[in-house]
Amino acid sequence: MKILNVFGITLLLVIITAFKSNFNVIHPAIGEKAPDIELRNSEGKLTKLSSLKGKVVLIDFWASWCNPCRIENQHIRKTYAQFKDATFKIGNGFEVYSVSLDSDSSIWQKAIKNDRMNWSAHVSDFKKWDSPVVELYNFRFLPHNLLIDSAGTIMAKNIMGHDLEKTLAAYLAD
């Protein structure tokens, strides 16, 4: 009887451990496909994340009112200039898909200009934290980003500053 109880308890612990390991994964996770996003750009045209397929893309969630975001924009701008035309093992060229959690179009556009964010994919629905992309990408802080390969697979999450540059350099084609 004791052997049966020990076996039952052991089996229960194995099952609980197996299920518990999945609780720590925040989806979308590294190795998964990035959910597509379709929001309006600064000219009012719908712009899909999937339109950048074939390139390595940084999906960058930010806002004009977020000071750490504005500082990170400087690093992204430098990295974009360095890698935008690069050939990688995981895609051709580097692009940034900037998703703003702003609520005012004019302030958003002024921040893009002031921070010299000279890539073309800037989108927002002006719903701040009520934007469906917040739930879709499951984040609670800014800045937040994901690096995806040419097929849309998530390669890295929350790589800031020089880490973004180092990560991209590691994927450069020979």
FENWOBEL-V166112 format. One record per residue. RES is the residue in three letters. PSI is psi in whole degrees, 0 to 359 (none if undefined). OMEGA is omega as a letter, one per 40 degrees, with the letter a starting at -180 (none if undefined). Layout:
RES/PSI/OMEGA
RES/PSI/OMEGA
This chain:
MET/319/i
LYS/320/a
ILE/319/i
LEU/318/i
ASN/316/i
VAL/317/i
PHE/316/i
GLY/317/i
ILE/318/i
THR/315/i
LEU/317/i
LEU/317/i
LEU/321/i
VAL/317/a
ILE/315/i
ILE/317/i
THR/319/i
ALA/317/i
PHE/324/a
LYS/325/a
SER/333/i
ASN/343/a
PHE/336/a
ASN/352/a
VAL/126/i
ILE/118/a
HIS/145/e
PRO/141/a
ALA/165/i
ILE/134/a
GLY/345/i
GLU/162/i
LYS/139/i
ALA/128/i
PRO/141/a
ASP/148/i
ILE/139/i
GLU/107/i
LEU/168/a
ARG/141/i
ASN/186/a
SER/346/i
GLU/4/i
GLY/5/a
LYS/139/i
LEU/132/a
THR/120/a
LYS/142/i
LEU/319/a
SER/345/i
SER/347/i
LEU/9/a
LYS/140/a
GLY/341/i
LYS/161/i
VAL/129/a
VAL/133/i
LEU/116/i
ILE/112/a
ASP/114/i
PHE/125/a
TRP/180/i
ALA/152/a
SER/332/a
TRP/358/a
CYS/105/a
ASN/315/i
PRO/328/i
CYS/316/a
ARG/324/i
ILE/316/i
GLU/329/i
ASN/326/i
GLN/317/i
HIS/318/a
ILE/317/i
ARG/314/i
LYS/315/a
THR/320/i
TYR/314/i
ALA/323/a
GLN/324/a
PHE/359/a
LYS/329/a
ASP/12/a
ALA/156/i
THR/125/a
PHE/164/i
LYS/340/a
ILE/12/i
GLY/168/i
ASN/115/a
GLY/159/i
PHE/133/i
GLU/156/i
VAL/130/i
TYR/98/a
SER/119/i
VAL/114/a
SER/139/i
LEU/40/i
ASP/170/i
SER/352/a
ASP/119/a
SER/318/a
SER/321/i
ILE/319/i
TRP/310/a
GLN/325/i
LYS/320/i
ALA/320/i
ILE/315/a
LYS/312/a
ASN/324/a
ASP/1/i
ARG/49/i
MET/84/a
ASN/21/i
TRP/164/a
SER/340/a
ALA/84/i
HIS/123/a
VAL/157/i
SER/151/i
ASP/3/i
PHE/34/i
LYS/7/a
LYS/231/a
TRP/350/i
ASP/1/i
SER/137/i
PRO/337/i
VAL/334/i
VAL/314/i
GLU/320/a
LEU/320/a
TYR/0/i
ASN/60/i
PHE/157/a
ARG/9/a
PHE/160/i
LEU/149/e
PRO/158/i
HIS/139/i
ASN/163/i
LEU/141/i
LEU/125/a
ILE/152/i
ASP/185/a
SER/338/i
ALA/358/i
GLY/13/i
THR/135/a
ILE/122/a
MET/330/a
ALA/159/i
LYS/144/i
ASN/54/i
ILE/112/a
MET/160/i
GLY/226/a
HIS/342/i
ASP/326/i
LEU/313/i
GLU/315/i
LYS/320/a
THR/313/i
LEU/318/i
ALA/325/i
ALA/336/a
TYR/3/i
LEU/141/i
ALA/150/i
ASP/none/none
